């Protein structure tokens, strides 16, 4: 039986991310067994990730899984989605900011492109939001889509801020 998972809750987000890595829960369990020096089966890890009665996952294990996912996934943001979800449950906003390109020659063009991306995200958020509230109820899938797009928009805003500061430093002759 498939259980619906949402990235709105940290445990679901961690489970979703682990299952998207090649090898999934079994590979994660093998990694944890090697790393901790204590055996854990794929099924035992699955129960912990699902939060079944009497089962829980420690922060230390979640941290190790995050490190494992970062090594095995091209998009490191996936490995940290659960941390964003945990923060959101307590009123905090945390964003993954991809590494910069080290400073392109034409920062003004980069800023212009990022501003356009921000407009695209704003339009997408508006469209998703209007669809979500049209029936007076926000479903799990609608909430997931809105949160995903809001996080993407915030990430782009952080990247814009980095580019603006870089452009300012360059204009003042500071590397």
BALO-942799 format. One record per residue: residue in three letters; x negated, y negated, z of N, C-alpha, C in turn. Coordinates in steps of 0.001 Angstrom, whole numbers, always signed. Example, Ala and Ser with C-alpha at 12.3 -4.5 7.8 and 13.67 -1.06 7.14 Angstrom:
% BALO-942799
code=ALA nxx=-13190 nyy=+5690 nzz=+7800 caxx=-12300 cayy=+4500 cazz=+7800 cxx=-13200 cyy=+3300 czz=+7800
code=SER nxx=-12850 nyy=+2250 nzz=+7080 caxx=-13670 cayy=+1060 cazz=+7140 cxx=-12900 cyy=-30 czz=+7870
***
This chain:
% BALO-942799
code=UNK nxx=-840 nyy=+1177 nzz=+0 caxx=+0 cayy=+0 cazz=+0 cxx=-888 cyy=-1245 czz=+0
code=UNK nxx=-588 nyy=-2170 nzz=-852 caxx=-1357 cayy=-3402 cazz=-945 cxx=-754 cyy=-4455 czz=-33
code=UNK nxx=-1604 nyy=-5060 nzz=+791 caxx=-1156 cayy=-6114 cazz=+1689 cxx=-1428 cyy=-7458 czz=+1034
code=UNK nxx=-462 nyy=-8369 nzz=+1041 caxx=-720 cayy=-9690 cazz=+453 cxx=-1766 cyy=-10443 czz=+1270
code=UNK nxx=-2727 nyy=-11003 nzz=+597 caxx=-3803 cayy=-11756 cazz=+1247 cxx=-3771 cyy=-13190 czz=+751
code=UNK nxx=-4087 nyy=-14096 nzz=+1644 caxx=-4111 cayy=-15505 cazz=+1298 cxx=-5383 cyy=-16131 czz=+1840
code=UNK nxx=-5945 nyy=-17065 nzz=+1113 caxx=-7136 cayy=-17750 cazz=+1598 cxx=-6791 cyy=-18825 czz=+2628
code=UNK nxx=-5522 nyy=-18911 nzz=+3036 caxx=-5129 cayy=-19876 cazz=+4051 cxx=-5564 cyy=-19432 czz=+5447
code=UNK nxx=-5806 nyy=-18154 nzz=+5621 caxx=-6221 cayy=-17601 cazz=+6910 cxx=-7624 cyy=-17021 czz=+6770
code=UNK nxx=-8486 nyy=-17290 nzz=+7740 caxx=-9899 cayy=-16959 cazz=+7616 cxx=-10146 cyy=-15471 czz=+7396
code=UNK nxx=-9424 nyy=-14622 nzz=+8110 caxx=-9671 cayy=-13185 cazz=+7982 cxx=-9300 cyy=-12696 czz=+6575
code=UNK nxx=-8176 nyy=-13189 nzz=+6057 caxx=-7772 cayy=-12845 cazz=+4689 cxx=-8799 cyy=-13350 czz=+3680
code=UNK nxx=-9276 nyy=-14580 nzz=+3890 caxx=-10257 cayy=-15158 cazz=+2967 cxx=-11552 cyy=-14346 czz=+2964
code=UNK nxx=-11981 nyy=-13898 nzz=+4141 caxx=-13191 cayy=-13078 cazz=+4231 cxx=-12960 cyy=-11737 czz=+3536
code=UNK nxx=-11822 nyy=-11120 nzz=+3787 caxx=-11486 cayy=-9848 cazz=+3137 cxx=-11443 cyy=-10009 czz=+1620
code=UNK nxx=-10768 nyy=-11055 nzz=+1150 caxx=-10676 cayy=-11315 cazz=-293 cxx=-12060 cyy=-11470 czz=-913
code=UNK nxx=-12919 nyy=-12223 nzz=-250 caxx=-14263 cayy=-12469 cazz=-788 cxx=-15076 cyy=-11176 czz=-840
code=UNK nxx=-15047 nyy=-10395 nzz=+227 caxx=-15807 cayy=-9148 cazz=+272 cxx=-15354 cyy=-8211 czz=-847
code=UNK nxx=-14055 nyy=-8153 nzz=-1095 caxx=-13556 cayy=-7240 cazz=-2127 cxx=-13898 cyy=-7706 czz=-3538
code=UNK nxx=-14267 nyy=-8973 nzz=-3705 caxx=-14627 cayy=-9483 cazz=-5028 cxx=-16101 cyy=-9269 czz=-5366
code=UNK nxx=-16888 nyy=-8876 nzz=-4387 caxx=-18307 cayy=-8603 cazz=-4615 cxx=-18430 cyy=-7186 czz=-5169
code=UNK nxx=-19301 nyy=-6972 nzz=-6140 caxx=-19476 cayy=-5611 cazz=-6662 cxx=-19740 cyy=-4612 czz=-5527
code=UNK nxx=-18982 nyy=-3532 nzz=-5528 caxx=-19108 cayy=-2516 cazz=-4481 cxx=-18122 cyy=-2729 czz=-3354
code=UNK nxx=-17631 nyy=-3950 nzz=-3214 caxx=-16587 cayy=-4269 cazz=-2246 cxx=-16892 cyy=-3891 czz=-812
code=UNK nxx=-15869 nyy=-3403 nzz=-122 caxx=-15948 cayy=-3120 cazz=+1309 cxx=-16973 cyy=-2023 czz=+1603
code=UNK nxx=-17055 nyy=-1020 nzz=+748 caxx=-18019 cayy=+71 cazz=+991 cxx=-19456 cyy=-438 czz=+919
code=UNK nxx=-19752 nyy=-1260 nzz=-63 caxx=-21100 cayy=-1815 cazz=-185 cxx=-21400 cyy=-2734 czz=+1003
code=UNK nxx=-20394 nyy=-3492 nzz=+1434 caxx=-20569 cayy=-4377 cazz=+2593 cxx=-20853 cyy=-3550 czz=+3841
code=UNK nxx=-20143 nyy=-2428 nzz=+3999 caxx=-20357 cayy=-1561 cazz=+5164 cxx=-21772 cyy=-973 czz=+5133
code=UNK nxx=-22223 nyy=-578 nzz=+3958 caxx=-23584 cayy=-44 cazz=+3834 cxx=-24614 cyy=-1109 czz=+4222
code=UNK nxx=-24377 nyy=-2342 nzz=+3773 caxx=-25273 cayy=-3445 cazz=+4124 cxx=-25288 cyy=-3661 czz=+5641
code=UNK nxx=-24103 nyy=-3708 nzz=+6248 caxx=-24017 cayy=-3925 cazz=+7703 cxx=-24686 cyy=-2794 czz=+8469
code=UNK nxx=-24525 nyy=-1559 nzz=+8003 caxx=-25159 cayy=-412 cazz=+8655 cxx=-26674 cyy=-576 czz=+8648
code=UNK nxx=-27217 nyy=-947 nzz=+7506 caxx=-28660 cayy=-1130 cazz=+7396 cxx=-29137 cyy=-2322 czz=+8222
code=UNK nxx=-28419 nyy=-3416 nzz=+8131 caxx=-28828 cayy=-4663 cazz=+8793 cxx=-28740 cyy=-4580 czz=+10316
code=UNK nxx=-27654 nyy=-3947 nzz=+10807 caxx=-27442 cayy=-3897 cazz=+12256 cxx=-28095 cyy=-2687 czz=+12906
code=UNK nxx=-28412 nyy=-1672 nzz=+12078 caxx=-28962 cayy=-455 cazz=+12658 cxx=-27901 cyy=+377 czz=+13359
code=UNK nxx=-26640 nyy=+56 nzz=+13093 caxx=-25498 cayy=+793 cazz=+13663 cxx=-24567 cyy=+1134 czz=+12521
code=UNK nxx=-24127 nyy=+2363 nzz=+12489 caxx=-23288 cayy=+2836 cazz=+11394 cxx=-21877 cyy=+2243 czz=+11448
code=UNK nxx=-21393 nyy=+1862 nzz=+10278 caxx=-20000 cayy=+1443 cazz=+10127 cxx=-19534 cyy=+1943 czz=+8760
code=UNK nxx=-18384 nyy=+2574 nzz=+8729 caxx=-17857 cayy=+3089 cazz=+7468 cxx=-17082 cyy=+1998 czz=+6750
code=UNK nxx=-16865 nyy=+2217 nzz=+5462 caxx=-16065 cayy=+1270 cazz=+4694 cxx=-14662 cyy=+1137 czz=+5268
code=UNK nxx=-14075 nyy=+2258 nzz=+5676 caxx=-12714 cayy=+2221 cazz=+6221 cxx=-12664 cyy=+1480 czz=+7552
code=UNK nxx=-13672 nyy=+1665 nzz=+8390 caxx=-13727 cayy=+949 cazz=+9671 cxx=-13862 cyy=-555 czz=+9434
code=UNK nxx=-14714 nyy=-935 nzz=+8472 caxx=-14870 cayy=-2352 cazz=+8152 cxx=-13572 cyy=-2916 czz=+7581
code=UNK nxx=-12911 nyy=-2160 nzz=+6724 caxx=-11632 cayy=-2608 cazz=+6153 cxx=-10620 cyy=-2896 czz=+7274
code=UNK nxx=-10549 nyy=-2039 nzz=+8270 caxx=-9620 cayy=-2236 cazz=+9394 cxx=-9973 cyy=-3509 czz=+10164
code=UNK nxx=-11269 nyy=-3725 nzz=+10372 caxx=-11700 cayy=-4931 cazz=+11085 cxx=-11344 cyy=-6184 czz=+10283
code=UNK nxx=-11598 nyy=-6129 nzz=+8972 caxx=-11304 cayy=-7284 cazz=+8120 cxx=-9807 cyy=-7557 czz=+8043
code=UNK nxx=-9005 nyy=-6528 nzz=+8113 caxx=-7554 cayy=-6698 cazz=+8064 cxx=-6985 cyy=-7088 czz=+9420
code=UNK nxx=-7784 nyy=-6935 nzz=+10484 caxx=-7317 cayy=-7303 cazz=+11816 cxx=-6236 cyy=-6371 czz=+12345
code=UNK nxx=-6339 nyy=-5099 nzz=+11993 caxx=-5361 cayy=-4135 cazz=+12486 cxx=-5430 cyy=-4069 czz=+14009
code=UNK nxx=-4357 nyy=-3649 nzz=+14627 caxx=-4277 cayy=-3631 cazz=+16085 cxx=-5479 cyy=-2911 czz=+16690
code=UNK nxx=-6124 nyy=-3582 nzz=+17624 caxx=-7293 cayy=-3020 cazz=+18283 cxx=-8589 cyy=-3189 czz=+17510
code=UNK nxx=-8524 nyy=-3793 nzz=+16345 caxx=-9713 cayy=-3985 cazz=+15520 cxx=-9990 cyy=-5479 czz=+15357
code=UNK nxx=-11251 nyy=-5840 nzz=+15413 caxx=-11617 cayy=-7233 cazz=+15172 cxx=-13031 cyy=-7270 czz=+14617
code=UNK nxx=-13346 nyy=-8372 nzz=+13981 caxx=-14681 cayy=-8538 cazz=+13416 cxx=-15365 cyy=-9676 czz=+14176
code=UNK nxx=-16612 nyy=-9447 nzz=+14551 caxx=-17335 cayy=-10472 cazz=+15308 cxx=-17817 cyy=-11579 czz=+14374
code=UNK nxx=-18108 nyy=-12710 nzz=+14953 caxx=-18660 cayy=-13817 cazz=+14172 cxx=-20000 cyy=-13411 czz=+13568
code=UNK nxx=-20785 nyy=-12648 nzz=+14336 caxx=-22087 cayy=-12207 cazz=+13835 cxx=-21926 cyy=-11342 czz=+12583
code=UNK nxx=-20957 nyy=-10430 nzz=+12595 caxx=-20730 cayy=-9595 cazz=+11419 cxx=-20246 cyy=-10443 czz=+10248
code=UNK nxx=-19378 nyy=-11406 nzz=+10515 caxx=-18893 cayy=-12295 cazz=+9453 cxx=-20047 cyy=-13098 czz=+8863
code=UNK nxx=-20970 nyy=-13546 nzz=+9719 caxx=-22152 cayy=-14267 cazz=+9232 cxx=-23008 cyy=-13376 czz=+8331
code=UNK nxx=-23214 nyy=-12126 nzz=+8749 caxx=-24006 cayy=-11197 cazz=+7941 cxx=-23325 cyy=-10932 czz=+6606
code=UNK nxx=-22003 nyy=-10785 nzz=+6627 caxx=-21272 cayy=-10575 cazz=+5380 cxx=-21406 cyy=-11794 czz=+4464
code=UNK nxx=-21411 nyy=-12977 nzz=+5056 caxx=-21583 cayy=-14202 cazz=+4266 cxx=-22941 cyy=-14203 czz=+3583
code=UNK nxx=-23983 nyy=-13866 nzz=+4327 caxx=-25327 cayy=-13787 cazz=+3742 cxx=-25368 cyy=-12754 czz=+2626
code=UNK nxx=-24754 nyy=-11584 nzz=+2857 caxx=-24714 cayy=-10519 cazz=+1852 cxx=-24008 cyy=-10994 czz=+587
code=UNK nxx=-22877 nyy=-11674 nzz=+763 caxx=-22130 cayy=-12166 cazz=-405 cxx=-22930 cyy=-13216 czz=-1165
code=UNK nxx=-23624 nyy=-14093 nzz=-446 caxx=-24434 cayy=-15118 cazz=-1115 cxx=-25509 cyy=-14489 czz=-1995
code=UNK nxx=-26037 nyy=-13352 nzz=-1588 caxx=-27056 cayy=-12663 cazz=-2377 cxx=-26477 cyy=-11979 czz=-3606
code=UNK nxx=-25188 nyy=-11630 nzz=-3555 caxx=-24591 cayy=-10805 cazz=-4603 cxx=-23585 cyy=-11506 czz=-5500
code=UNK nxx=-23297 nyy=-12747 nzz=-5232 caxx=-22289 cayy=-13447 cazz=-6034 cxx=-22895 cyy=-14708 czz=-6611
code=UNK nxx=-22617 nyy=-14961 nzz=-7878 caxx=-23140 cayy=-16163 cazz=-8530 cxx=-22566 cyy=-17416 czz=-7884
code=UNK nxx=-21285 nyy=-17407 nzz=-7580 caxx=-20655 cayy=-18567 cazz=-6955 cxx=-20718 cyy=-18465 czz=-5451
code=UNK nxx=-21660 nyy=-19150 nzz=-4842 caxx=-21826 cayy=-19048 cazz=-3396 cxx=-20648 cyy=-19611 czz=-2619
code=UNK nxx=-19818 nyy=-20408 nzz=-3268 caxx=-18649 cayy=-20951 cazz=-2584 cxx=-17725 cyy=-19825 czz=-2137
code=UNK nxx=-17617 nyy=-18761 nzz=-2916 caxx=-16774 cayy=-17618 cazz=-2564 cxx=-17152 cyy=-17062 czz=-1200
code=UNK nxx=-18433 nyy=-16980 nzz=-929 caxx=-18919 cayy=-16415 cazz=+328 cxx=-18527 cyy=-17269 czz=+1531
code=UNK nxx=-18211 nyy=-18521 nzz=+1299 caxx=-17953 cayy=-19439 cazz=+2418 cxx=-16496 cyy=-19878 czz=+2524
code=UNK nxx=-15647 nyy=-19343 nzz=+1678 caxx=-14226 cayy=-19726 cazz=+1715 cxx=-13615 cyy=-19447 czz=+3074
code=UNK nxx=-14013 nyy=-18339 nzz=+3691 caxx=-13441 cayy=-17996 cazz=+5001 cxx=-13787 cyy=-19052 czz=+6050
code=UNK nxx=-14958 nyy=-19665 nzz=+5924 caxx=-15365 cayy=-20699 cazz=+6881 cxx=-14482 cyy=-21935 czz=+6707
code=UNK nxx=-14184 nyy=-22272 nzz=+5439 caxx=-13262 cayy=-23386 cazz=+5174 cxx=-11894 cyy=-23096 czz=+5788
code=UNK nxx=-11425 nyy=-21879 nzz=+5617 caxx=-10106 cayy=-21508 cazz=+6135 cxx=-10081 cyy=-21552 czz=+7654
code=UNK nxx=-11140 nyy=-21084 nzz=+8287 caxx=-11223 cayy=-21130 cazz=+9745 cxx=-11193 cyy=-22578 czz=+10226
code=UNK nxx=-11971 nyy=-23425 nzz=+9581 caxx=-11977 cayy=-24838 cazz=+9949 cxx=-10609 cyy=-25470 czz=+9779
code=UNK nxx=-9948 nyy=-25168 nzz=+8665 caxx=-8629 cayy=-25746 cazz=+8400 cxx=-7612 cyy=-25329 czz=+9449
code=UNK nxx=-7732 nyy=-24118 nzz=+9966 caxx=-6819 cayy=-23659 cazz=+11010 cxx=-6956 cyy=-24508 czz=+12273
code=UNK nxx=-8104 nyy=-25174 nzz=+12436 caxx=-8342 cayy=-26004 cazz=+13609 cxx=-8441 cyy=-27488 czz=+13265
code=UNK nxx=-7917 nyy=-27862 nzz=+12084 caxx=-7850 cayy=-29260 cazz=+11714 cxx=-9145 cyy=-29849 czz=+11174
code=UNK nxx=-10074 nyy=-29001 nzz=+10752 caxx=-11333 cayy=-29478 cazz=+10198 cxx=-11372 cyy=-29223 czz=+8702
code=UNK nxx=-12022 nyy=-30091 nzz=+7971 caxx=-12218 cayy=-29883 cazz=+6536 cxx=-13708 cyy=-29722 czz=+6284
code=UNK nxx=-14054 nyy=-28607 nzz=+5650 caxx=-15444 cayy=-28333 cazz=+5304 cxx=-15486 cyy=-28003 czz=+3826
code=UNK nxx=-16504 nyy=-28473 nzz=+3146 caxx=-16576 cayy=-28265 cazz=+1716 cxx=-17934 cyy=-27742 czz=+1307
code=UNK nxx=-17923 nyy=-26815 nzz=+364 caxx=-19140 cayy=-26308 cazz=-236 cxx=-19554 cyy=-27291 czz=-1320
code=UNK nxx=-20776 nyy=-27763 nzz=-1254 caxx=-21263 cayy=-28697 cazz=-2267 cxx=-22388 cyy=-28003 czz=-3013
code=UNK nxx=-22146 nyy=-27687 nzz=-4288 caxx=-23186 cayy=-27011 cazz=-5065 cxx=-24464 cyy=-27837 czz=-5113
code=UNK nxx=-25577 nyy=-27135 nzz=-5244 caxx=-26865 cayy=-27819 cazz=-5339 cxx=-26853 cyy=-28778 czz=-6524
code=UNK nxx=-27466 nyy=-29920 nzz=-6336 caxx=-27564 cayy=-30905 cazz=-7414 cxx=-28568 cyy=-30471 czz=-8459
code=UNK nxx=-28582 nyy=-31194 nzz=-9542 caxx=-29480 cayy=-30862 cazz=-10644 cxx=-30825 cyy=-31557 czz=-10486
code=UNK nxx=-31028 nyy=-32209 nzz=-9364 caxx=-32306 cayy=-32862 cazz=-9130 cxx=-32386 cyy=-34272 czz=-9682
code=UNK nxx=-31332 nyy=-34769 nzz=-10245 caxx=-31328 cayy=-36138 cazz=-10737 cxx=-31521 cyy=-36224 czz=-12236
code=UNK nxx=-30440 nyy=-36359 nzz=-12936 caxx=-30511 cayy=-36499 cazz=-14382 cxx=-31000 cyy=-37896 czz=-14748
code=UNK nxx=-31425 nyy=-38029 nzz=-15970 caxx=-31946 cayy=-39304 cazz=-16449 cxx=-30842 cyy=-40355 czz=-16449
code=UNK nxx=-29659 nyy=-39999 nzz=-16927 caxx=-28570 cayy=-40959 cazz=-17060 cxx=-27508 cyy=-40731 czz=-15985
code=UNK nxx=-27766 nyy=-41217 nzz=-14792 caxx=-26839 cayy=-41033 cazz=-13678 cxx=-25495 cyy=-41710 czz=-13929
code=UNK nxx=-25500 nyy=-42817 nzz=-14665 caxx=-24247 cayy=-43514 cazz=-14951 cxx=-23315 cyy=-42607 czz=-15762
code=UNK nxx=-23853 nyy=-41890 nzz=-16735 caxx=-23044 cayy=-40945 cazz=-17519 cxx=-22530 cyy=-39811 czz=-16638
code=UNK nxx=-23362 nyy=-39367 nzz=-15708 caxx=-22954 cayy=-38309 cazz=-14779 cxx=-21804 cyy=-38808 czz=-13913
code=UNK nxx=-21897 nyy=-40026 nzz=-13425 caxx=-20827 cayy=-40616 cazz=-12604 cxx=-19537 cyy=-40697 czz=-13410
code=UNK nxx=-19638 nyy=-41144 nzz=-14646 caxx=-18457 cayy=-41252 cazz=-15505 cxx=-17791 cyy=-39885 czz=-15677
code=UNK nxx=-18574 nyy=-38862 nzz=-15933 caxx=-18034 cayy=-37511 cazz=-16112 cxx=-17371 cyy=-37024 czz=-14837
code=UNK nxx=-17989 nyy=-37272 nzz=-13701 caxx=-17409 cayy=-36821 cazz=-12425 cxx=-16111 cyy=-37565 czz=-12126
code=UNK nxx=-16049 nyy=-38830 nzz=-12467 caxx=-14801 cayy=-39578 cazz=-12279 cxx=-13671 cyy=-38976 czz=-13113
code=UNK nxx=-13990 nyy=-38558 nzz=-14324 caxx=-12985 cayy=-37916 cazz=-15174 cxx=-12537 cyy=-36582 czz=-14578
code=UNK nxx=-13483 nyy=-35830 nzz=-14023 caxx=-13131 cayy=-34568 cazz=-13370 cxx=-12234 cyy=-34805 czz=-12163
code=UNK nxx=-12516 nyy=-35862 nzz=-11430 caxx=-11683 cayy=-36195 cazz=-10263 cxx=-10265 cyy=-36513 czz=-10719
code=UNK nxx=-10133 nyy=-37254 nzz=-11814 caxx=-8794 cayy=-37552 cazz=-12364 cxx=-8074 cyy=-36275 czz=-12771
code=UNK nxx=-8807 nyy=-35337 nzz=-13369 caxx=-8211 cayy=-34059 cazz=-13751 cxx=-7705 cyy=-33315 czz=-12520
code=UNK nxx=-8523 nyy=-33299 nzz=-11469 caxx=-8100 cayy=-32631 cazz=-10232 cxx=-6870 cyy=-33310 czz=-9637
code=UNK nxx=-6843 nyy=-34641 nzz=-9666 caxx=-5687 cayy=-35375 cazz=-9131 cxx=-4424 cyy=-35026 czz=-9917
code=UNK nxx=-4541 nyy=-34962 nzz=-11236 caxx=-3399 cayy=-34590 cazz=-12070 cxx=-2937 cyy=-33176 czz=-11793
code=UNK nxx=-3888 nyy=-32279 nzz=-11657 caxx=-3560 cayy=-30888 cazz=-11364 cxx=-2881 cyy=-30763 czz=-10005
code=UNK nxx=-3411 nyy=-31467 nzz=-9010 caxx=-2789 cayy=-31469 cazz=-7678 cxx=-1357 cyy=-31993 czz=-7746
code=UNK nxx=-1159 nyy=-33069 nzz=-8475 caxx=+193 cayy=-33636 cazz=-8612 cxx=+1139 cyy=-32633 czz=-9246
code=UNK nxx=+686 nyy=-31995 nzz=-10327 caxx=+1529 cayy=-31013 cazz=-11000 cxx=+1848 cyy=-29829 czz=-10111
code=UNK nxx=+828 nyy=-29289 nzz=-9463 caxx=+1043 cayy=-28154 cazz=-8566 cxx=+1963 cyy=-28537 czz=-7405
code=UNK nxx=+1729 nyy=-29730 nzz=-6863 caxx=+2535 cayy=-30192 cazz=-5731 cxx=+3993 cyy=-30382 czz=-6096
code=UNK nxx=+4247 nyy=-31000 nzz=-7241 caxx=+5627 cayy=-31212 cazz=-7666 cxx=+6351 cyy=-29888 czz=-7903
code=UNK nxx=+5643 nyy=-28925 nzz=-8506 caxx=+6240 cayy=-27602 cazz=-8714 cxx=+6501 cyy=-26907 czz=-7378
code=UNK nxx=+5558 nyy=-27042 nzz=-6454 caxx=+5683 cayy=-26363 cazz=-5164 cxx=+6869 cyy=-26888 czz=-4350
code=UNK nxx=+7092 nyy=-28184 nzz=-4388 caxx=+8149 cayy=-28750 cazz=-3537 cxx=+9493 cyy=-28856 czz=-4244
code=UNK nxx=+9552 nyy=-28502 nzz=-5513 caxx=+10788 cayy=-28645 cazz=-6287 cxx=+11952 cyy=-27887 czz=-5657
code=UNK nxx=+11677 nyy=-26716 nzz=-5082 caxx=+12755 cayy=-25928 cazz=-4482 cxx=+12864 cyy=-26150 czz=-2975
code=UNK nxx=+12090 nyy=-27101 nzz=-2450 caxx=+12165 cayy=-27418 cazz=-1022 cxx=+11401 cyy=-26444 czz=-146
code=UNK nxx=+10624 nyy=-25550 nzz=-748 caxx=+9873 cayy=-24552 cazz=+2 cxx=+8515 cyy=-24383 czz=-663
code=UNK nxx=+7472 nyy=-24196 nzz=+124 caxx=+6137 cayy=-23969 cazz=-417 cxx=+5773 cyy=-22516 czz=-138
code=UNK nxx=+5684 nyy=-21722 nzz=-1200 caxx=+5368 cayy=-20300 cazz=-1050 cxx=+3885 cyy=-20101 czz=-747
code=UNK nxx=+3540 nyy=-18886 nzz=-382 caxx=+2143 cayy=-18548 cazz=-97 cxx=+1284 cyy=-18798 czz=-1330
code=UNK nxx=+1720 nyy=-18358 nzz=-2498 caxx=+910 cayy=-18539 cazz=-3704 cxx=+796 cyy=-20015 czz=-4075
code=UNK nxx=+1869 nyy=-20778 nzz=-3854 caxx=+1813 cayy=-22221 cazz=-4133 cxx=+860 cyy=-22914 czz=-3167
code=UNK nxx=+915 nyy=-22526 nzz=-1901 caxx=+11 cayy=-23107 cazz=-906 cxx=-1433 cyy=-22762 czz=-1242
code=UNK nxx=-1686 nyy=-21505 nzz=-1613 caxx=-3040 cayy=-21102 cazz=-2011 cxx=-3545 cyy=-21948 czz=-3172
code=UNK nxx=-2694 nyy=-22131 nzz=-4183 caxx=-3100 cayy=-22905 cazz=-5363 cxx=-3374 cyy=-24365 czz=-4998
code=UNK nxx=-2527 nyy=-24951 nzz=-4169 caxx=-2718 cayy=-26346 cazz=-3754 cxx=-3999 cyy=-26513 czz=-2935
code=UNK nxx=-4219 nyy=-25611 nzz=-1998 caxx=-5423 cayy=-25697 cazz=-1166 cxx=-6674 cyy=-25512 czz=-2020
code=UNK nxx=-6649 nyy=-24547 nzz=-2932 caxx=-7794 cayy=-24306 cazz=-3822 cxx=-8108 cyy=-25563 czz=-4644
code=UNK nxx=-7081 nyy=-26198 nzz=-5181 caxx=-7288 cayy=-27399 cazz=-6003 cxx=-7737 cyy=-28582 czz=-5147
code=UNK nxx=-7186 nyy=-28714 nzz=-3946 caxx=-7607 cayy=-29797 cazz=-3046 cxx=-9082 cyy=-29643 czz=-2678
code=UNK nxx=-9499 nyy=-28413 nzz=-2420 caxx=-10909 cayy=-28171 cazz=-2095 cxx=-11808 cyy=-28477 czz=-3289
code=UNK nxx=-11367 nyy=-28113 nzz=-4472 caxx=-12152 cayy=-28405 cazz=-5681 cxx=-12275 cyy=-29917 czz=-5874
code=UNK nxx=-11198 nyy=-30643 nzz=-5615 caxx=-11226 cayy=-32104 cazz=-5747 cxx=-12188 cyy=-32711 czz=-4727
code=UNK nxx=-12129 nyy=-32232 nzz=-3493 caxx=-13035 cayy=-32751 cazz=-2458 cxx=-14488 cyy=-32468 czz=-2823
code=UNK nxx=-14744 nyy=-31282 nzz=-3351 caxx=-16110 cayy=-30945 cazz=-3758 cxx=-16593 cyy=-31918 czz=-4832
code=UNK nxx=-15723 nyy=-32213 nzz=-5781 caxx=-16102 cayy=-33156 cazz=-6839 cxx=-16341 cyy=-34545 czz=-6257
code=UNK nxx=-15559 nyy=-34936 nzz=-5279 caxx=-15776 cayy=-36240 cazz=-4627 cxx=-17133 cyy=-36270 czz=-3928
code=UNK nxx=-17506 nyy=-35187 nzz=-3279 caxx=-18830 cayy=-35115 cazz=-2642 cxx=-19938 cyy=-35219 czz=-3695
code=UNK nxx=-19740 nyy=-34545 nzz=-4811 caxx=-20741 cayy=-34593 cazz=-5879 cxx=-20838 cyy=-36000 czz=-6469
code=UNK nxx=-19698 nyy=-36680 nzz=-6586 caxx=-19706 cayy=-38068 cazz=-7058 cxx=-20503 cyy=-38938 czz=-6091
code=UNK nxx=-20257 nyy=-38773 nzz=-4813 caxx=-20976 cayy=-39555 cazz=-3808 cxx=-22481 cyy=-39334 czz=-3936
code=UNK nxx=-22902 nyy=-38099 nzz=-4102 caxx=-24321 cayy=-37799 cazz=-4261 cxx=-24886 cyy=-38497 czz=-5500
code=UNK nxx=-24140 nyy=-38483 nzz=-6608 caxx=-24602 cayy=-39118 cazz=-7848 cxx=-24675 cyy=-40633 czz=-7718
code=UNK nxx=-23692 nyy=-41216 nzz=-7047 caxx=-23689 cayy=-42667 cazz=-6851 cxx=-24917 cyy=-43080 czz=-6033
code=UNK nxx=-25188 nyy=-42366 nzz=-4969 caxx=-26344 cayy=-42692 cazz=-4135 cxx=-27648 cyy=-42496 czz=-4903
code=UNK nxx=-27707 nyy=-41442 nzz=-5708 caxx=-28900 cayy=-41194 cazz=-6524 cxx=-29093 cyy=-42328 czz=-7539
code=UNK nxx=-27998 nyy=-42748 nzz=-8185 caxx=-28085 cayy=-43840 cazz=-9165 cxx=-28539 cyy=-45130 czz=-8486
code=UNK nxx=-28010 nyy=-45384 nzz=-7305 caxx=-28401 cayy=-46584 cazz=-6568 cxx=-29896 cyy=-46552 czz=-6230
code=UNK nxx=-30366 nyy=-45410 nzz=-5752 caxx=-31795 cayy=-45282 cazz=-5426 cxx=-32659 cyy=-45511 czz=-6666
code=UNK nxx=-32233 nyy=-44937 nzz=-7782 caxx=-32998 cayy=-45106 cazz=-9032 cxx=-33020 cyy=-46571 czz=-9466
code=UNK nxx=-31889 nyy=-47261 nzz=-9316 caxx=-31836 cayy=-48657 cazz=-9736 cxx=-32722 cyy=-49544 czz=-8858
code=UNK nxx=-33010 nyy=-49067 nzz=-7659 caxx=-33860 cayy=-49830 cazz=-6756 cxx=-35311 cyy=-49326 czz=-6796
code=UNK nxx=-35571 nyy=-48360 nzz=-7686 caxx=-36930 cayy=-47854 cazz=-7832 cxx=-37336 cyy=-46863 czz=-6751
code=UNK nxx=-36349 nyy=-46310 nzz=-6079 caxx=-36619 cayy=-45337 cazz=-5020 cxx=-36304 cyy=-43948 czz=-5582
code=UNK nxx=-37243 nyy=-43040 nzz=-5450 caxx=-37057 cayy=-41695 cazz=-6019 cxx=-36066 cyy=-40880 czz=-5292
***
